[in-house]
Protein backbone atom coordinates (compact mmCIF):
# COMPACT_ATOMS: atom_id res chain seq x y z
CA UNK A 1 0.00 0.00 0.00
CA UNK A 2 1.47 3.31 -1.04
CA UNK A 3 0.64 6.14 1.32
CA UNK A 4 2.33 9.09 2.96
CA UNK A 5 1.40 8.30 6.56
CA UNK A 6 4.68 8.07 8.52
CA UNK A 7 3.65 6.17 11.67
CA UNK A 8 2.71 2.95 9.90
CA UNK A 9 4.57 -0.28 9.14
CA UNK A 10 2.91 -2.68 6.70
CA UNK A 11 3.92 -6.33 6.36
CA UNK A 12 2.51 -8.04 3.31
CA UNK A 13 1.72 -11.73 3.02
CA UNK A 14 1.47 -13.81 -0.15
CA UNK A 15 -1.69 -12.99 -2.07
CA UNK A 16 -3.70 -15.14 -4.44
CA UNK A 17 -6.41 -14.80 -7.00
CA UNK A 18 -8.19 -16.12 -10.04
CA UNK A 19 -8.28 -14.76 -13.56
CA UNK A 20 -10.62 -15.48 -16.43
CA UNK A 21 -9.96 -14.18 -19.95
CA UNK A 22 -12.03 -14.42 -23.06
CA UNK A 23 -9.81 -13.86 -26.10
CA UNK A 24 -11.52 -11.79 -28.76
CA UNK A 25 -8.51 -11.79 -31.10
CA UNK A 26 -4.78 -12.58 -30.89
CA UNK A 27 -4.27 -8.97 -29.70
CA UNK A 28 -6.95 -8.31 -27.06
CA UNK A 29 -9.18 -10.06 -24.54
CA UNK A 30 -11.88 -9.36 -21.99
CA UNK A 31 -10.47 -9.96 -18.52
CA UNK A 32 -12.11 -10.70 -15.15
CA UNK A 33 -10.02 -10.86 -11.95
CA UNK A 34 -10.39 -11.70 -8.30
CA UNK A 35 -7.45 -10.84 -6.01
CA UNK A 36 -7.12 -11.40 -2.26
CA UNK A 37 -4.28 -9.66 -0.37
CA UNK A 38 -3.90 -10.30 3.38
CA UNK A 39 -1.53 -8.01 5.26
CA UNK A 40 -0.52 -6.95 8.76
CA UNK A 41 -0.35 -3.35 9.81
CA UNK A 42 1.39 -1.86 12.84
CA UNK A 43 0.63 1.69 13.84
CA UNK A 44 3.39 3.15 15.98
CA UNK A 45 1.91 5.18 18.80
CA UNK A 46 5.17 6.90 19.74
CA UNK A 47 4.42 7.63 23.40
CA UNK A 48 7.11 9.22 25.52
CA UNK A 49 7.39 6.13 27.76
CA UNK A 50 7.61 3.64 24.87
CA UNK A 51 8.37 5.23 21.48
CA UNK A 52 8.24 1.85 19.69
CA UNK A 53 4.86 0.74 21.04
CA UNK A 54 2.68 -0.49 18.19
CA UNK A 55 -0.86 -1.70 17.64
CA UNK A 56 -0.92 -4.69 15.21
CA UNK A 57 -3.91 -5.34 12.95
CA UNK A 58 -4.67 -8.18 10.53
CA UNK A 59 -6.27 -6.67 7.43
CA UNK A 60 -7.17 -7.73 3.90
CA UNK A 61 -8.01 -6.37 0.47
CA UNK A 62 -10.15 -8.29 -1.99
CA UNK A 63 -10.84 -6.94 -5.43
CA UNK A 64 -13.20 -7.98 -8.22
CA UNK A 65 -12.35 -6.25 -11.48
CA UNK A 66 -13.23 -6.41 -15.17
CA UNK A 67 -11.64 -4.81 -18.19
CA UNK A 68 -9.43 -5.34 -21.22
CA UNK A 69 -6.04 -6.89 -21.86
CA UNK A 70 -4.05 -5.72 -24.89
CA UNK A 71 -1.20 -7.86 -26.29
CA UNK A 72 1.61 -5.98 -28.01
CA UNK A 73 2.19 -8.90 -30.41
CA UNK A 74 -0.14 -11.56 -31.75
CA UNK A 75 -0.57 -14.27 -29.15
CA UNK A 76 -2.61 -17.14 -30.48
CA UNK A 77 -2.35 -20.61 -29.13
CA UNK A 78 -1.96 -22.79 -32.24
CA UNK A 79 1.02 -20.97 -33.81
CA UNK A 80 4.49 -21.93 -32.58
CA UNK A 81 6.05 -18.55 -33.53
CA UNK A 82 3.54 -16.59 -31.41
CA UNK A 83 4.61 -17.96 -28.00
CA UNK A 84 5.09 -14.78 -25.94
CA UNK A 85 4.09 -11.14 -25.69
CA UNK A 86 4.15 -8.17 -23.34
CA UNK A 87 0.68 -6.87 -22.47
CA UNK A 88 -1.22 -4.03 -20.79
CA UNK A 89 -4.39 -4.22 -18.71
CA UNK A 90 -6.97 -1.55 -17.87
CA UNK A 91 -9.87 -2.39 -15.58
CA UNK A 92 -12.50 -1.07 -13.21
CA UNK A 93 -13.33 -2.89 -10.02
CA UNK A 94 -14.89 -3.14 -6.61
CA UNK A 95 -12.53 -3.21 -3.65
CA UNK A 96 -13.47 -4.74 -0.31
CA UNK A 97 -11.16 -3.46 2.41
CA UNK A 98 -12.12 -5.07 5.72
CA UNK A 99 -15.80 -5.12 4.73
CA UNK A 100 -15.83 -1.54 3.42
CA UNK A 101 -16.63 -1.42 -0.30
CA UNK A 102 -15.16 1.18 -2.66
CA UNK A 103 -14.28 1.45 -6.34
CA UNK A 104 -10.81 0.90 -7.81
CA UNK A 105 -9.05 1.37 -11.16
CA UNK A 106 -6.34 -1.29 -11.65
CA UNK A 107 -3.76 -0.70 -14.40
CA UNK A 108 -1.13 -3.29 -15.19
CA UNK A 109 1.72 -4.42 -17.36
CA UNK A 110 2.96 -7.96 -17.84
CA UNK A 111 4.74 -10.51 -19.99
CA UNK A 112 3.40 -13.97 -20.82
CA UNK A 113 4.99 -16.97 -22.47
CA UNK A 114 3.60 -20.36 -23.51
CA UNK A 115 5.46 -23.24 -21.89
CA UNK A 116 3.38 -26.02 -23.47
CA UNK A 117 0.45 -25.94 -25.90
CA UNK A 118 -2.09 -25.28 -23.13
CA UNK A 119 0.14 -24.03 -20.25
CA UNK A 120 1.59 -20.52 -19.99
CA UNK A 121 3.36 -18.40 -17.38
CA UNK A 122 3.03 -14.66 -16.91
CA UNK A 123 4.68 -12.06 -14.73
CA UNK A 124 2.45 -9.08 -13.98
CA UNK A 125 2.59 -5.83 -12.04
CA UNK A 126 -0.61 -3.88 -11.23
CA UNK A 127 -1.09 -0.50 -9.65
CA UNK A 128 -4.60 0.21 -8.38
CA UNK A 129 -6.05 3.63 -7.66
CA UNK A 130 -8.81 3.52 -5.05
CA UNK A 131 -11.62 5.94 -4.28
CA UNK A 132 -10.84 5.63 -0.57
CA UNK A 133 -8.44 7.29 1.83
CA UNK A 134 -8.77 4.63 4.51
CA UNK A 135 -6.63 1.69 3.38
CA UNK A 136 -4.09 2.40 6.09
CA UNK A 137 -6.84 2.19 8.76
CA UNK A 138 -5.82 5.32 10.60
CA UNK A 139 -8.24 8.00 11.68
CA UNK A 140 -8.86 9.87 8.42
CA UNK A 141 -10.01 12.97 10.30
CA UNK A 142 -6.33 13.45 11.24
CA UNK A 143 -5.23 13.24 7.61
CA UNK A 144 -5.83 16.65 6.09
CA UNK A 145 -4.42 15.99 2.60
CA UNK A 146 -7.46 13.87 1.57
CA UNK A 147 -5.55 12.08 -1.19
CA UNK A 148 -6.92 8.75 -2.34
CA UNK A 149 -4.89 5.61 -1.70
CA UNK A 150 -3.04 3.44 -4.20
CA UNK A 151 -1.84 -0.12 -3.81
CA UNK A 152 0.57 -2.19 -5.86
CA UNK A 153 0.53 -5.93 -6.51
CA UNK A 154 3.09 -7.98 -8.42
CA UNK A 155 2.84 -11.66 -9.11
CA UNK A 156 3.36 -14.67 -11.29
CA UNK A 157 0.41 -16.43 -12.93
CA UNK A 158 0.11 -20.02 -14.07
CA UNK A 159 -2.31 -20.09 -17.02
CA UNK A 160 -4.22 -23.14 -18.19
CA UNK A 161 -5.91 -22.78 -21.57
CA UNK A 162 -8.94 -24.95 -22.19
CA UNK A 163 -11.76 -25.19 -24.69
CA UNK A 164 -11.61 -25.40 -28.43
CA UNK A 165 -8.67 -23.86 -30.33
CA UNK A 166 -8.90 -20.17 -31.17
CA UNK A 167 -10.74 -19.38 -34.36
CA UNK A 168 -10.59 -15.68 -35.02
CA UNK A 169 -12.23 -14.42 -38.19
CA UNK A 170 -10.54 -11.52 -39.90
CA UNK A 171 -12.63 -8.53 -41.01
CA UNK A 172 -13.06 -7.85 -44.70
PyMOL commands that place a pseudoatom at each C-alpha (Angstrom):
pseudoatom trace, name=CA, resn=UNK, resi=1, chain=A, elem=C, hetatm=0, pos=[0.000, 0.000, 0.000]
pseudoatom trace, name=CA, resn=UNK, resi=2, chain=A, elem=C, hetatm=0, pos=[1.467, 3.314, -1.039]
pseudoatom trace, name=CA, resn=UNK, resi=3, chain=A, elem=C, hetatm=0, pos=[0.643, 6.138, 1.322]
pseudoatom trace, name=CA, resn=UNK, resi=4, chain=A, elem=C, hetatm=0, pos=[2.332, 9.089, 2.960]
pseudoatom trace, name=CA, resn=UNK, resi=5, chain=A, elem=C, hetatm=0, pos=[1.397, 8.296, 6.561]
pseudoatom trace, name=CA, resn=UNK, resi=6, chain=A, elem=C, hetatm=0, pos=[4.675, 8.066, 8.515]
pseudoatom trace, name=CA, resn=UNK, resi=7, chain=A, elem=C, hetatm=0, pos=[3.648, 6.169, 11.672]
pseudoatom trace, name=CA, resn=UNK, resi=8, chain=A, elem=C, hetatm=0, pos=[2.714, 2.945, 9.898]
pseudoatom trace, name=CA, resn=UNK, resi=9, chain=A, elem=C, hetatm=0, pos=[4.568, -0.284, 9.140]
pseudoatom trace, name=CA, resn=UNK, resi=10, chain=A, elem=C, hetatm=0, pos=[2.909, -2.677, 6.698]
pseudoatom trace, name=CA, resn=UNK, resi=11, chain=A, elem=C, hetatm=0, pos=[3.920, -6.326, 6.365]
pseudoatom trace, name=CA, resn=UNK, resi=12, chain=A, elem=C, hetatm=0, pos=[2.510, -8.043, 3.311]
pseudoatom trace, name=CA, resn=UNK, resi=13, chain=A, elem=C, hetatm=0, pos=[1.717, -11.727, 3.015]
pseudoatom trace, name=CA, resn=UNK, resi=14, chain=A, elem=C, hetatm=0, pos=[1.471, -13.810, -0.151]
pseudoatom trace, name=CA, resn=UNK, resi=15, chain=A, elem=C, hetatm=0, pos=[-1.691, -12.986, -2.071]
pseudoatom trace, name=CA, resn=UNK, resi=16, chain=A, elem=C, hetatm=0, pos=[-3.697, -15.139, -4.437]
pseudoatom trace, name=CA, resn=UNK, resi=17, chain=A, elem=C, hetatm=0, pos=[-6.410, -14.804, -6.998]
pseudoatom trace, name=CA, resn=UNK, resi=18, chain=A, elem=C, hetatm=0, pos=[-8.186, -16.122, -10.036]
pseudoatom trace, name=CA, resn=UNK, resi=19, chain=A, elem=C, hetatm=0, pos=[-8.279, -14.760, -13.556]
pseudoatom trace, name=CA, resn=UNK, resi=20, chain=A, elem=C, hetatm=0, pos=[-10.619, -15.482, -16.431]
pseudoatom trace, name=CA, resn=UNK, resi=21, chain=A, elem=C, hetatm=0, pos=[-9.956, -14.176, -19.945]
pseudoatom trace, name=CA, resn=UNK, resi=22, chain=A, elem=C, hetatm=0, pos=[-12.033, -14.422, -23.056]
pseudoatom trace, name=CA, resn=UNK, resi=23, chain=A, elem=C, hetatm=0, pos=[-9.815, -13.856, -26.105]
pseudoatom trace, name=CA, resn=UNK, resi=24, chain=A, elem=C, hetatm=0, pos=[-11.518, -11.788, -28.765]
pseudoatom trace, name=CA, resn=UNK, resi=25, chain=A, elem=C, hetatm=0, pos=[-8.514, -11.790, -31.101]
pseudoatom trace, name=CA, resn=UNK, resi=26, chain=A, elem=C, hetatm=0, pos=[-4.778, -12.580, -30.893]
pseudoatom trace, name=CA, resn=UNK, resi=27, chain=A, elem=C, hetatm=0, pos=[-4.270, -8.967, -29.702]
pseudoatom trace, name=CA, resn=UNK, resi=28, chain=A, elem=C, hetatm=0, pos=[-6.953, -8.310, -27.063]
pseudoatom trace, name=CA, resn=UNK, resi=29, chain=A, elem=C, hetatm=0, pos=[-9.185, -10.057, -24.538]
pseudoatom trace, name=CA, resn=UNK, resi=30, chain=A, elem=C, hetatm=0, pos=[-11.885, -9.364, -21.987]
pseudoatom trace, name=CA, resn=UNK, resi=31, chain=A, elem=C, hetatm=0, pos=[-10.467, -9.956, -18.518]
pseudoatom trace, name=CA, resn=UNK, resi=32, chain=A, elem=C, hetatm=0, pos=[-12.112, -10.703, -15.147]
pseudoatom trace, name=CA, resn=UNK, resi=33, chain=A, elem=C, hetatm=0, pos=[-10.023, -10.859, -11.950]
pseudoatom trace, name=CA, resn=UNK, resi=34, chain=A, elem=C, hetatm=0, pos=[-10.387, -11.704, -8.302]
pseudoatom trace, name=CA, resn=UNK, resi=35, chain=A, elem=C, hetatm=0, pos=[-7.455, -10.836, -6.011]
pseudoatom trace, name=CA, resn=UNK, resi=36, chain=A, elem=C, hetatm=0, pos=[-7.117, -11.396, -2.260]
pseudoatom trace, name=CA, resn=UNK, resi=37, chain=A, elem=C, hetatm=0, pos=[-4.281, -9.657, -0.370]
pseudoatom trace, name=CA, resn=UNK, resi=38, chain=A, elem=C, hetatm=0, pos=[-3.903, -10.304, 3.380]
pseudoatom trace, name=CA, resn=UNK, resi=39, chain=A, elem=C, hetatm=0, pos=[-1.533, -8.009, 5.263]
pseudoatom trace, name=CA, resn=UNK, resi=40, chain=A, elem=C, hetatm=0, pos=[-0.519, -6.950, 8.759]
pseudoatom trace, name=CA, resn=UNK, resi=41, chain=A, elem=C, hetatm=0, pos=[-0.350, -3.347, 9.808]
pseudoatom trace, name=CA, resn=UNK, resi=42, chain=A, elem=C, hetatm=0, pos=[1.385, -1.859, 12.839]
pseudoatom trace, name=CA, resn=UNK, resi=43, chain=A, elem=C, hetatm=0, pos=[0.625, 1.694, 13.839]
pseudoatom trace, name=CA, resn=UNK, resi=44, chain=A, elem=C, hetatm=0, pos=[3.389, 3.151, 15.980]
pseudoatom trace, name=CA, resn=UNK, resi=45, chain=A, elem=C, hetatm=0, pos=[1.913, 5.185, 18.795]
pseudoatom trace, name=CA, resn=UNK, resi=46, chain=A, elem=C, hetatm=0, pos=[5.171, 6.901, 19.740]
pseudoatom trace, name=CA, resn=UNK, resi=47, chain=A, elem=C, hetatm=0, pos=[4.425, 7.626, 23.400]
pseudoatom trace, name=CA, resn=UNK, resi=48, chain=A, elem=C, hetatm=0, pos=[7.114, 9.225, 25.522]
pseudoatom trace, name=CA, resn=UNK, resi=49, chain=A, elem=C, hetatm=0, pos=[7.387, 6.135, 27.763]
pseudoatom trace, name=CA, resn=UNK, resi=50, chain=A, elem=C, hetatm=0, pos=[7.611, 3.645, 24.868]
pseudoatom trace, name=CA, resn=UNK, resi=51, chain=A, elem=C, hetatm=0, pos=[8.375, 5.226, 21.479]
pseudoatom trace, name=CA, resn=UNK, resi=52, chain=A, elem=C, hetatm=0, pos=[8.239, 1.851, 19.688]
pseudoatom trace, name=CA, resn=UNK, resi=53, chain=A, elem=C, hetatm=0, pos=[4.860, 0.739, 21.044]
pseudoatom trace, name=CA, resn=UNK, resi=54, chain=A, elem=C, hetatm=0, pos=[2.681, -0.486, 18.194]
pseudoatom trace, name=CA, resn=UNK, resi=55, chain=A, elem=C, hetatm=0, pos=[-0.859, -1.700, 17.640]
pseudoatom trace, name=CA, resn=UNK, resi=56, chain=A, elem=C, hetatm=0, pos=[-0.918, -4.686, 15.210]
pseudoatom trace, name=CA, resn=UNK, resi=57, chain=A, elem=C, hetatm=0, pos=[-3.910, -5.340, 12.954]
pseudoatom trace, name=CA, resn=UNK, resi=58, chain=A, elem=C, hetatm=0, pos=[-4.673, -8.182, 10.532]
pseudoatom trace, name=CA, resn=UNK, resi=59, chain=A, elem=C, hetatm=0, pos=[-6.269, -6.673, 7.434]
pseudoatom trace, name=CA, resn=UNK, resi=60, chain=A, elem=C, hetatm=0, pos=[-7.167, -7.727, 3.904]
pseudoatom trace, name=CA, resn=UNK, resi=61, chain=A, elem=C, hetatm=0, pos=[-8.012, -6.370, 0.473]
pseudoatom trace, name=CA, resn=UNK, resi=62, chain=A, elem=C, hetatm=0, pos=[-10.148, -8.288, -1.995]
pseudoatom trace, name=CA, resn=UNK, resi=63, chain=A, elem=C, hetatm=0, pos=[-10.844, -6.941, -5.431]
pseudoatom trace, name=CA, resn=UNK, resi=64, chain=A, elem=C, hetatm=0, pos=[-13.199, -7.981, -8.224]
pseudoatom trace, name=CA, resn=UNK, resi=65, chain=A, elem=C, hetatm=0, pos=[-12.350, -6.249, -11.485]
pseudoatom trace, name=CA, resn=UNK, resi=66, chain=A, elem=C, hetatm=0, pos=[-13.229, -6.408, -15.168]
pseudoatom trace, name=CA, resn=UNK, resi=67, chain=A, elem=C, hetatm=0, pos=[-11.638, -4.808, -18.188]
pseudoatom trace, name=CA, resn=UNK, resi=68, chain=A, elem=C, hetatm=0, pos=[-9.426, -5.335, -21.219]
pseudoatom trace, name=CA, resn=UNK, resi=69, chain=A, elem=C, hetatm=0, pos=[-6.044, -6.888, -21.862]
pseudoatom trace, name=CA, resn=UNK, resi=70, chain=A, elem=C, hetatm=0, pos=[-4.054, -5.724, -24.890]
pseudoatom trace, name=CA, resn=UNK, resi=71, chain=A, elem=C, hetatm=0, pos=[-1.200, -7.855, -26.290]
pseudoatom trace, name=CA, resn=UNK, resi=72, chain=A, elem=C, hetatm=0, pos=[1.612, -5.980, -28.015]
pseudoatom trace, name=CA, resn=UNK, resi=73, chain=A, elem=C, hetatm=0, pos=[2.195, -8.902, -30.409]
pseudoatom trace, name=CA, resn=UNK, resi=74, chain=A, elem=C, hetatm=0, pos=[-0.135, -11.557, -31.754]
pseudoatom trace, name=CA, resn=UNK, resi=75, chain=A, elem=C, hetatm=0, pos=[-0.574, -14.270, -29.154]
pseudoatom trace, name=CA, resn=UNK, resi=76, chain=A, elem=C, hetatm=0, pos=[-2.612, -17.138, -30.480]
pseudoatom trace, name=CA, resn=UNK, resi=77, chain=A, elem=C, hetatm=0, pos=[-2.345, -20.613, -29.131]
pseudoatom trace, name=CA, resn=UNK, resi=78, chain=A, elem=C, hetatm=0, pos=[-1.964, -22.794, -32.238]
pseudoatom trace, name=CA, resn=UNK, resi=79, chain=A, elem=C, hetatm=0, pos=[1.018, -20.968, -33.810]
pseudoatom trace, name=CA, resn=UNK, resi=80, chain=A, elem=C, hetatm=0, pos=[4.488, -21.927, -32.581]
pseudoatom trace, name=CA, resn=UNK, resi=81, chain=A, elem=C, hetatm=0, pos=[6.049, -18.552, -33.532]
pseudoatom trace, name=CA, resn=UNK, resi=82, chain=A, elem=C, hetatm=0, pos=[3.541, -16.589, -31.406]
pseudoatom trace, name=CA, resn=UNK, resi=83, chain=A, elem=C, hetatm=0, pos=[4.609, -17.960, -28.003]
pseudoatom trace, name=CA, resn=UNK, resi=84, chain=A, elem=C, hetatm=0, pos=[5.093, -14.782, -25.940]
pseudoatom trace, name=CA, resn=UNK, resi=85, chain=A, elem=C, hetatm=0, pos=[4.090, -11.136, -25.695]
pseudoatom trace, name=CA, resn=UNK, resi=86, chain=A, elem=C, hetatm=0, pos=[4.147, -8.175, -23.343]
pseudoatom trace, name=CA, resn=UNK, resi=87, chain=A, elem=C, hetatm=0, pos=[0.680, -6.871, -22.468]
pseudoatom trace, name=CA, resn=UNK, resi=88, chain=A, elem=C, hetatm=0, pos=[-1.218, -4.030, -20.787]
pseudoatom trace, name=CA, resn=UNK, resi=89, chain=A, elem=C, hetatm=0, pos=[-4.393, -4.216, -18.709]
pseudoatom trace, name=CA, resn=UNK, resi=90, chain=A, elem=C, hetatm=0, pos=[-6.971, -1.551, -17.869]
pseudoatom trace, name=CA, resn=UNK, resi=91, chain=A, elem=C, hetatm=0, pos=[-9.873, -2.391, -15.579]
pseudoatom trace, name=CA, resn=UNK, resi=92, chain=A, elem=C, hetatm=0, pos=[-12.498, -1.074, -13.205]
pseudoatom trace, name=CA, resn=UNK, resi=93, chain=A, elem=C, hetatm=0, pos=[-13.332, -2.886, -10.022]
pseudoatom trace, name=CA, resn=UNK, resi=94, chain=A, elem=C, hetatm=0, pos=[-14.885, -3.135, -6.612]
pseudoatom trace, name=CA, resn=UNK, resi=95, chain=A, elem=C, hetatm=0, pos=[-12.533, -3.213, -3.646]
pseudoatom trace, name=CA, resn=UNK, resi=96, chain=A, elem=C, hetatm=0, pos=[-13.472, -4.744, -0.308]
pseudoatom trace, name=CA, resn=UNK, resi=97, chain=A, elem=C, hetatm=0, pos=[-11.159, -3.458, 2.408]
pseudoatom trace, name=CA, resn=UNK, resi=98, chain=A, elem=C, hetatm=0, pos=[-12.119, -5.066, 5.716]
pseudoatom trace, name=CA, resn=UNK, resi=99, chain=A, elem=C, hetatm=0, pos=[-15.800, -5.118, 4.731]
pseudoatom trace, name=CA, resn=UNK, resi=100, chain=A, elem=C, hetatm=0, pos=[-15.828, -1.542, 3.422]
pseudoatom trace, name=CA, resn=UNK, resi=101, chain=A, elem=C, hetatm=0, pos=[-16.634, -1.420, -0.299]
pseudoatom trace, name=CA, resn=UNK, resi=102, chain=A, elem=C, hetatm=0, pos=[-15.163, 1.185, -2.659]
pseudoatom trace, name=CA, resn=UNK, resi=103, chain=A, elem=C, hetatm=0, pos=[-14.279, 1.451, -6.344]
pseudoatom trace, name=CA, resn=UNK, resi=104, chain=A, elem=C, hetatm=0, pos=[-10.806, 0.899, -7.814]
pseudoatom trace, name=CA, resn=UNK, resi=105, chain=A, elem=C, hetatm=0, pos=[-9.054, 1.369, -11.155]
pseudoatom trace, name=CA, resn=UNK, resi=106, chain=A, elem=C, hetatm=0, pos=[-6.336, -1.286, -11.648]
pseudoatom trace, name=CA, resn=UNK, resi=107, chain=A, elem=C, hetatm=0, pos=[-3.764, -0.700, -14.403]
pseudoatom trace, name=CA, resn=UNK, resi=108, chain=A, elem=C, hetatm=0, pos=[-1.130, -3.293, -15.188]
pseudoatom trace, name=CA, resn=UNK, resi=109, chain=A, elem=C, hetatm=0, pos=[1.723, -4.425, -17.359]
pseudoatom trace, name=CA, resn=UNK, resi=110, chain=A, elem=C, hetatm=0, pos=[2.964, -7.960, -17.837]
pseudoatom trace, name=CA, resn=UNK, resi=111, chain=A, elem=C, hetatm=0, pos=[4.743, -10.509, -19.985]
pseudoatom trace, name=CA, resn=UNK, resi=112, chain=A, elem=C, hetatm=0, pos=[3.395, -13.968, -20.821]
pseudoatom trace, name=CA, resn=UNK, resi=113, chain=A, elem=C, hetatm=0, pos=[4.994, -16.970, -22.471]
pseudoatom trace, name=CA, resn=UNK, resi=114, chain=A, elem=C, hetatm=0, pos=[3.601, -20.362, -23.506]
pseudoatom trace, name=CA, resn=UNK, resi=115, chain=A, elem=C, hetatm=0, pos=[5.463, -23.238, -21.885]
pseudoatom trace, name=CA, resn=UNK, resi=116, chain=A, elem=C, hetatm=0, pos=[3.378, -26.024, -23.470]
pseudoatom trace, name=CA, resn=UNK, resi=117, chain=A, elem=C, hetatm=0, pos=[0.449, -25.944, -25.901]
pseudoatom trace, name=CA, resn=UNK, resi=118, chain=A, elem=C, hetatm=0, pos=[-2.089, -25.282, -23.126]
pseudoatom trace, name=CA, resn=UNK, resi=119, chain=A, elem=C, hetatm=0, pos=[0.142, -24.026, -20.253]
pseudoatom trace, name=CA, resn=UNK, resi=120, chain=A, elem=C, hetatm=0, pos=[1.588, -20.518, -19.991]
pseudoatom trace, name=CA, resn=UNK, resi=121, chain=A, elem=C, hetatm=0, pos=[3.362, -18.401, -17.379]
pseudoatom trace, name=CA, resn=UNK, resi=122, chain=A, elem=C, hetatm=0, pos=[3.027, -14.660, -16.905]
pseudoatom trace, name=CA, resn=UNK, resi=123, chain=A, elem=C, hetatm=0, pos=[4.675, -12.061, -14.730]
pseudoatom trace, name=CA, resn=UNK, resi=124, chain=A, elem=C, hetatm=0, pos=[2.451, -9.083, -13.982]
pseudoatom trace, name=CA, resn=UNK, resi=125, chain=A, elem=C, hetatm=0, pos=[2.588, -5.830, -12.041]
pseudoatom trace, name=CA, resn=UNK, resi=126, chain=A, elem=C, hetatm=0, pos=[-0.606, -3.884, -11.228]
pseudoatom trace, name=CA, resn=UNK, resi=127, chain=A, elem=C, hetatm=0, pos=[-1.094, -0.502, -9.645]
pseudoatom trace, name=CA, resn=UNK, resi=128, chain=A, elem=C, hetatm=0, pos=[-4.601, 0.208, -8.376]
pseudoatom trace, name=CA, resn=UNK, resi=129, chain=A, elem=C, hetatm=0, pos=[-6.054, 3.634, -7.659]
pseudoatom trace, name=CA, resn=UNK, resi=130, chain=A, elem=C, hetatm=0, pos=[-8.810, 3.525, -5.054]
pseudoatom trace, name=CA, resn=UNK, resi=131, chain=A, elem=C, hetatm=0, pos=[-11.620, 5.937, -4.278]
pseudoatom trace, name=CA, resn=UNK, resi=132, chain=A, elem=C, hetatm=0, pos=[-10.841, 5.629, -0.571]
pseudoatom trace, name=CA, resn=UNK, resi=133, chain=A, elem=C, hetatm=0, pos=[-8.441, 7.295, 1.830]
pseudoatom trace, name=CA, resn=UNK, resi=134, chain=A, elem=C, hetatm=0, pos=[-8.770, 4.632, 4.510]
pseudoatom trace, name=CA, resn=UNK, resi=135, chain=A, elem=C, hetatm=0, pos=[-6.627, 1.687, 3.375]
pseudoatom trace, name=CA, resn=UNK, resi=136, chain=A, elem=C, hetatm=0, pos=[-4.090, 2.405, 6.090]
pseudoatom trace, name=CA, resn=UNK, resi=137, chain=A, elem=C, hetatm=0, pos=[-6.841, 2.189, 8.757]
pseudoatom trace, name=CA, resn=UNK, resi=138, chain=A, elem=C, hetatm=0, pos=[-5.816, 5.324, 10.599]
pseudoatom trace, name=CA, resn=UNK, resi=139, chain=A, elem=C, hetatm=0, pos=[-8.244, 8.002, 11.676]
pseudoatom trace, name=CA, resn=UNK, resi=140, chain=A, elem=C, hetatm=0, pos=[-8.859, 9.870, 8.419]
pseudoatom trace, name=CA, resn=UNK, resi=141, chain=A, elem=C, hetatm=0, pos=[-10.005, 12.965, 10.299]
pseudoatom trace, name=CA, resn=UNK, resi=142, chain=A, elem=C, hetatm=0, pos=[-6.330, 13.450, 11.239]
pseudoatom trace, name=CA, resn=UNK, resi=143, chain=A, elem=C, hetatm=0, pos=[-5.232, 13.238, 7.614]
pseudoatom trace, name=CA, resn=UNK, resi=144, chain=A, elem=C, hetatm=0, pos=[-5.830, 16.645, 6.094]
pseudoatom trace, name=CA, resn=UNK, resi=145, chain=A, elem=C, hetatm=0, pos=[-4.423, 15.992, 2.603]
pseudoatom trace, name=CA, resn=UNK, resi=146, chain=A, elem=C, hetatm=0, pos=[-7.460, 13.866, 1.567]
pseudoatom trace, name=CA, resn=UNK, resi=147, chain=A, elem=C, hetatm=0, pos=[-5.552, 12.079, -1.190]
pseudoatom trace, name=CA, resn=UNK, resi=148, chain=A, elem=C, hetatm=0, pos=[-6.925, 8.751, -2.343]
pseudoatom trace, name=CA, resn=UNK, resi=149, chain=A, elem=C, hetatm=0, pos=[-4.885, 5.608, -1.701]
pseudoatom trace, name=CA, resn=UNK, resi=150, chain=A, elem=C, hetatm=0, pos=[-3.043, 3.437, -4.196]
pseudoatom trace, name=CA, resn=UNK, resi=151, chain=A, elem=C, hetatm=0, pos=[-1.837, -0.122, -3.812]
pseudoatom trace, name=CA, resn=UNK, resi=152, chain=A, elem=C, hetatm=0, pos=[0.568, -2.192, -5.859]
pseudoatom trace, name=CA, resn=UNK, resi=153, chain=A, elem=C, hetatm=0, pos=[0.530, -5.932, -6.508]
pseudoatom trace, name=CA, resn=UNK, resi=154, chain=A, elem=C, hetatm=0, pos=[3.094, -7.975, -8.418]
pseudoatom trace, name=CA, resn=UNK, resi=155, chain=A, elem=C, hetatm=0, pos=[2.835, -11.655, -9.115]
pseudoatom trace, name=CA, resn=UNK, resi=156, chain=A, elem=C, hetatm=0, pos=[3.362, -14.674, -11.294]
pseudoatom trace, name=CA, resn=UNK, resi=157, chain=A, elem=C, hetatm=0, pos=[0.414, -16.435, -12.929]
pseudoatom trace, name=CA, resn=UNK, resi=158, chain=A, elem=C, hetatm=0, pos=[0.108, -20.020, -14.074]
pseudoatom trace, name=CA, resn=UNK, resi=159, chain=A, elem=C, hetatm=0, pos=[-2.310, -20.095, -17.018]
pseudoatom trace, name=CA, resn=UNK, resi=160, chain=A, elem=C, hetatm=0, pos=[-4.219, -23.135, -18.193]
pseudoatom trace, name=CA, resn=UNK, resi=161, chain=A, elem=C, hetatm=0, pos=[-5.906, -22.781, -21.574]
pseudoatom trace, name=CA, resn=UNK, resi=162, chain=A, elem=C, hetatm=0, pos=[-8.943, -24.952, -22.189]
pseudoatom trace, name=CA, resn=UNK, resi=163, chain=A, elem=C, hetatm=0, pos=[-11.756, -25.192, -24.691]
pseudoatom trace, name=CA, resn=UNK, resi=164, chain=A, elem=C, hetatm=0, pos=[-11.614, -25.395, -28.430]
pseudoatom trace, name=CA, resn=UNK, resi=165, chain=A, elem=C, hetatm=0, pos=[-8.671, -23.863, -30.329]
pseudoatom trace, name=CA, resn=UNK, resi=166, chain=A, elem=C, hetatm=0, pos=[-8.896, -20.171, -31.166]
pseudoatom trace, name=CA, resn=UNK, resi=167, chain=A, elem=C, hetatm=0, pos=[-10.739, -19.377, -34.363]
pseudoatom trace, name=CA, resn=UNK, resi=168, chain=A, elem=C, hetatm=0, pos=[-10.587, -15.679, -35.023]
pseudoatom trace, name=CA, resn=UNK, resi=169, chain=A, elem=C, hetatm=0, pos=[-12.227, -14.420, -38.188]
pseudoatom trace, name=CA, resn=UNK, resi=170, chain=A, elem=C, hetatm=0, pos=[-10.538, -11.522, -39.903]
pseudoatom trace, name=CA, resn=UNK, resi=171, chain=A, elem=C, hetatm=0, pos=[-12.627, -8.526, -41.008]
pseudoatom trace, name=CA, resn=UNK, resi=172, chain=A, elem=C, hetatm=0, pos=[-13.059, -7.852, -44.701]
for i in range(1, 172): cmd.bond("trace and resi %d" % i, "trace and resi %d" % (i + 1))
show_as sticks, trace
zoom trace
